[in-house]
Structures are given as C-alpha cells and as structure tokens.
Amino acid sequence: MNLRRHQAAIAGSAVAHATLTLAGTPILADQSGAIFLLDDRTLVVADLHFEKGSAFAARGDAWLPPYDTGETLARLERVCRHYRPRRVICLGDSFHDLDGPHRMAKTDLARLRRLVQRQEWVWVTGNHDPAPPPDLGGEAAQMLTVGPLTLCHEAATGAVPSGEVSGHFHPKAAVRTRGRRISGRCFVTDGRRLILPAFGAFAGGLNVLDPALSSLLRPAFRVFVIGKQRLFAYQRHQLAPEPQRG
C-alpha cells in the first residue's frame, strides 16, 4: 500500500502505528509515543522527565511514587529493541531537573548508559535540562537538522517553515463517544509541524485545544491519540475541550 492510500485508510480508525509525511519525509508515529524517521533510521522521543517522581518526593509530595524512571526506561528499551535505530534523539526535558541524574538509582543509570552506548545518541536541551549530564554519553545540541526536518524542544512562534518536530507541550486530546469523555496523550500535526507526546511515565499533558497549543497550529490539524494498544486518528472538529471547573 502506498503512503497516500495508507493515510486515507487510517483516517478515523484505530491502528498500531500511523505513517505520515512532513516536508516530504515519511515518519512512523508509534503507539509508545516515539516516532521513527524511516529514511534516516532515527528514533525520536520527547520529554522523558526522568526522576520526576523523586523530585516531587523531595518536595514532600509523597503521593507520586518515585518509580517513573524505571517504567520510562523500560518503554524506551522496548522501542529501541523493536526499531533497532542507528540513532536516538531526545527532544529535551529528558531529566525533570538538573539534579535528576544524582537522584537516579545506580541500576537505572547503568541501564541508561548501556542504552546510549548501543547507537548514536543526541540530547536536545530543554527548559528542565539545559545542560544534560556529560557522563551518560551521547552528544548535546540545542536543535538538530535531519534532512528537511528541524528537531527542537519547543515549537517556534510565528512563521515556521515546513518540517518542524518538537515536544515540550505534552499534547493530549479528548473525544466524546457513547456519552463518555475519553482522553489520552497524542501526536498532533498540521502538515507543517509535528508535536510529540511526552514519553515520560509521569509527564501529564495539555489539551491540544488549549490556545497555548492550538495557536501554534493551522486550524485543520489532526491528532493520533495513544490508546493501550493502538493509535486513534481524529480531526480537530471531533475533539472535546477540557471541562470547565468551578
């Protein structure tokens, strides 16, 4: 099946992964929350937020159990085993704060180092981790160009050339079906830019209809919502806003 027919087939349906194009580049959006750049054999993830749980615990917020790093690492290991990339790019906020690596369990640090050593690895800097730890391996960059694509932590404001891939906003989307409101992390694209969901286990999210996020996109954007085993494709007009509080 060619790419155009494949895109038509997934509209409004559930799929294990979705193939889309950005600046003429084929991209596979995976149910894990990662994307795979097919031509470049590069795996891209955003907002791992390692050690968010321990950061909250250090502030006295014990309601958030500090097991997120192990869960996020396990998911990252699985997706690397599946795609066998030649390179992995992390789009910023890989650690929840600059002290995250010092709080990380030795076993988790060893797992992460082994993972980094297996392929090329790039840490794009984010607002939570402007200086990734130097002793984990890999390279650091503020942004990266892969063919016609620009990979960065946060989407640029104003006029943007086609082909931007970013994270930062932790997009999520909601729909109403059979009288119920269902929400989940999602990929969001307007054909010009692609914003990835947070890969971290405790990362949370921002509804794509929030002006802080929707204002960055063309009106007719679409989302791929992450379910337990597959992605669900929706157009903007099918989405539900956040419920009013108060």
C-alpha positions as CSV (number, residue, x, y, z in Angstrom):
1,M,0.0,0.0,0.0
2,N,1.5,3.4,-1.0
3,L,1.8,6.2,1.6
4,R,-1.3,8.2,0.3
5,R,-3.6,5.2,0.4
6,H,-2.2,4.2,3.8
7,Q,-3.0,7.7,5.2
8,A,-6.5,7.5,3.8
9,A,-7.1,4.1,5.3
10,I,-6.2,5.2,8.9
11,A,-8.5,8.3,8.9
12,G,-11.0,7.9,11.7
13,S,-9.7,4.4,12.6
14,A,-7.6,2.6,15.1
15,V,-4.1,1.5,14.1
16,A,-1.0,0.1,15.8
17,H,1.1,2.9,14.2
18,A,0.5,5.8,11.8
19,T,2.6,6.8,8.8
20,L,2.6,10.5,8.0
21,T,4.7,12.9,6.0
22,L,6.3,16.1,7.0
23,A,8.3,18.2,4.4
24,G,8.2,15.1,2.2
25,T,9.7,12.9,4.9
26,P,8.0,9.7,5.9
27,I,7.5,9.4,9.6
28,L,6.2,6.5,11.6
29,A,4.3,7.5,14.8
30,D,4.5,4.6,17.2
31,Q,2.0,3.7,19.9
32,S,4.8,4.1,22.5
33,G,4.9,7.9,21.9
34,A,8.0,7.8,19.8
35,I,8.5,8.5,16.1
36,F,10.8,6.7,13.7
37,L,12.3,8.6,10.7
38,L,12.2,5.8,8.1
39,D,14.7,7.2,5.7
40,D,17.3,8.1,8.4
41,R,16.6,5.2,10.7
42,T,16.4,7.6,13.6
43,L,14.1,7.2,16.7
44,V,12.9,10.4,18.3
45,V,11.3,10.8,21.8
46,A,10.3,13.9,23.7
47,D,10.0,14.8,27.4
48,L,11.3,11.7,29.2
49,H,11.3,13.6,32.5
50,F,13.4,11.1,34.3
51,E,13.2,11.4,38.1
52,K,10.1,13.5,38.2
53,G,8.7,11.2,40.9
54,S,11.8,11.7,43.1
55,A,11.7,15.5,42.5
56,F,8.1,15.6,43.9
57,A,9.1,13.3,46.8
58,A,12.0,15.6,47.7
59,R,9.4,18.5,48.0
60,G,7.3,16.4,50.3
61,D,4.7,15.3,47.6
62,A,4.8,11.6,48.6
63,W,1.6,10.9,46.7
64,L,3.6,10.5,43.5
65,P,5.6,7.2,43.8
66,P,9.2,7.5,42.6
67,Y,9.1,4.6,40.1
68,D,8.7,6.6,36.9
69,T,12.3,6.4,35.7
70,G,12.3,2.6,35.7
71,E,9.0,2.5,33.8
72,T,10.1,5.1,31.2
73,L,13.4,3.3,30.7
74,A,11.7,0.0,30.1
75,R,9.5,1.6,27.5
76,L,12.5,3.2,25.8
77,E,14.4,-0.1,25.8
78,R,11.5,-1.9,24.2
79,V,11.0,0.7,21.4
80,C,14.8,0.6,20.7
81,R,14.8,-3.2,20.5
82,H,11.8,-3.0,18.1
83,Y,13.2,-0.4,15.7
84,R,16.9,-1.0,16.1
85,P,17.7,2.6,15.2
86,R,21.1,3.8,14.1
87,R,20.4,7.0,16.2
88,V,18.2,8.2,19.0
89,I,17.3,11.8,19.5
90,C,15.7,13.0,22.8
91,L,13.9,16.3,22.3
92,G,14.6,18.0,25.6
93,D,13.4,17.7,29.2
94,S,14.9,14.2,29.4
95,F,15.5,14.9,33.1
96,H,13.0,16.7,35.2
97,D,15.7,18.9,36.7
98,L,19.5,19.3,36.8
99,D,19.7,17.1,40.0
100,G,17.8,14.3,38.4
101,P,20.9,12.2,37.4
102,H,22.2,12.5,41.0
103,R,18.9,11.0,42.4
104,M,18.8,8.3,39.8
105,A,19.3,4.8,41.1
106,K,22.6,3.2,40.2
107,T,20.9,0.4,38.4
108,D,18.9,2.8,36.3
109,L,21.9,4.9,35.5
110,A,23.7,1.7,34.3
111,R,20.7,0.8,32.1
112,L,20.6,4.2,30.6
113,R,24.4,4.2,29.9
114,R,24.1,0.8,28.2
115,L,21.2,2.0,26.0
116,V,23.1,5.2,25.0
117,Q,26.2,3.2,24.0
118,R,24.3,1.0,21.6
119,Q,23.7,3.6,18.9
120,E,24.3,7.3,18.2
121,W,22.5,9.4,20.8
122,V,21.7,13.1,20.9
123,W,20.3,15.0,23.9
124,V,18.5,18.1,22.7
125,T,18.4,20.6,25.6
126,G,15.1,21.6,27.1
127,N,13.9,24.1,29.7
128,H,14.1,21.5,32.5
129,D,17.6,20.2,31.5
130,P,19.6,23.0,29.7
131,A,22.8,21.0,30.3
132,P,22.4,17.2,30.0
133,P,24.8,15.3,32.2
134,P,28.2,14.7,30.4
135,D,28.9,11.3,31.9
136,L,26.0,9.5,30.2
137,G,27.4,9.5,26.7
138,G,25.9,10.9,23.6
139,E,26.0,14.5,22.3
140,A,24.1,17.6,23.3
141,A,22.5,20.1,20.9
142,Q,20.1,23.0,21.1
143,M,18.4,21.8,17.9
144,L,19.1,19.4,15.1
145,T,18.6,19.2,11.4
146,V,17.7,15.8,9.8
147,G,17.3,16.3,6.1
148,P,14.5,18.8,5.6
149,L,13.3,18.5,9.3
150,T,14.2,20.7,12.2
151,L,14.1,18.9,15.5
152,C,13.9,21.1,18.7
153,H,12.4,21.1,22.1
154,E,9.8,23.8,21.8
155,A,7.9,24.8,18.7
156,A,8.9,28.2,17.4
157,T,6.3,31.0,17.4
158,G,5.4,33.0,14.3
159,A,6.1,31.9,10.7
160,V,7.7,28.5,10.6
161,P,9.0,26.6,7.5
162,S,7.5,23.2,6.9
163,G,9.2,20.3,8.7
164,E,9.4,21.2,12.4
165,V,9.3,18.4,15.0
166,S,9.2,19.3,18.7
167,G,7.9,18.3,22.2
168,H,7.6,20.5,25.3
169,F,3.7,20.8,25.4
170,H,2.9,17.2,26.3
171,P,-0.2,17.3,24.0
172,K,-3.2,15.3,24.9
173,A,-6.7,15.1,23.2
174,A,-10.2,14.2,24.3
175,V,-13.2,12.9,22.4
176,R,-16.8,12.1,23.4
177,T,-18.1,8.8,22.4
178,R,-21.3,7.0,23.6
179,G,-21.8,9.6,26.3
180,R,-18.3,9.2,27.7
181,R,-15.4,11.6,27.5
182,I,-12.1,9.8,26.8
183,S,-8.7,11.4,26.7
184,G,-5.1,10.4,26.2
185,R,-1.6,11.5,25.1
186,C,-1.4,12.3,21.4
187,F,0.7,13.3,18.4
188,V,-0.6,16.4,16.8
189,T,0.3,17.7,13.3
190,D,-1.0,20.3,10.9
191,G,1.1,19.1,8.0
192,R,3.8,21.7,8.7
193,R,4.9,20.8,12.2
194,L,4.6,17.8,14.4
195,I,4.4,17.9,18.2
196,L,5.2,14.7,20.1
197,P,3.5,13.5,23.3
198,A,5.6,13.2,26.4
199,F,7.3,9.9,26.6
200,G,7.8,10.0,30.4
201,A,5.5,7.9,32.7
202,F,4.5,10.8,34.9
203,A,4.7,13.7,32.4
204,G,1.0,14.8,32.3
205,G,-0.4,16.8,29.4
206,L,-2.0,19.8,27.8
207,N,-5.2,19.6,25.8
208,V,-4.5,20.4,22.1
209,L,-7.5,22.8,22.1
210,D,-5.8,25.0,24.7
211,P,-4.8,28.3,23.0
212,A,-1.2,27.9,24.1
213,L,-1.0,24.9,21.9
214,S,-3.7,25.3,19.2
215,S,-2.4,28.8,18.3
216,L,0.8,27.2,17.0
217,L,-1.1,25.0,14.6
218,R,-3.1,25.5,11.4
219,P,-6.8,25.3,12.0
220,A,-7.3,21.9,10.3
221,F,-4.8,19.9,12.4
222,R,-5.3,16.3,13.3
223,V,-4.3,14.1,16.2
224,F,-3.3,10.5,16.8
225,V,-4.4,9.6,20.4
226,I,-2.5,6.9,22.1
227,G,-4.6,4.0,23.5
228,K,-3.4,1.0,25.4
229,Q,-2.5,-1.0,22.3
230,R,-3.1,1.3,19.3
231,L,-3.5,4.9,18.0
232,F,-6.8,6.5,17.2
233,A,-6.9,9.2,14.5
234,Y,-9.2,12.3,14.8
235,Q,-9.7,15.6,13.1
236,R,-9.9,18.8,15.1
237,H,-13.7,19.1,14.8
238,Q,-14.1,15.7,16.6
239,L,-12.2,16.8,19.7
240,A,-13.6,17.8,23.1
241,P,-12.3,20.7,25.2
242,E,-11.3,20.4,28.8
243,P,-14.3,20.5,31.1
244,Q,-15.0,23.8,32.9
245,R,-14.0,23.9,36.5
246,G,-15.5,25.9,39.3
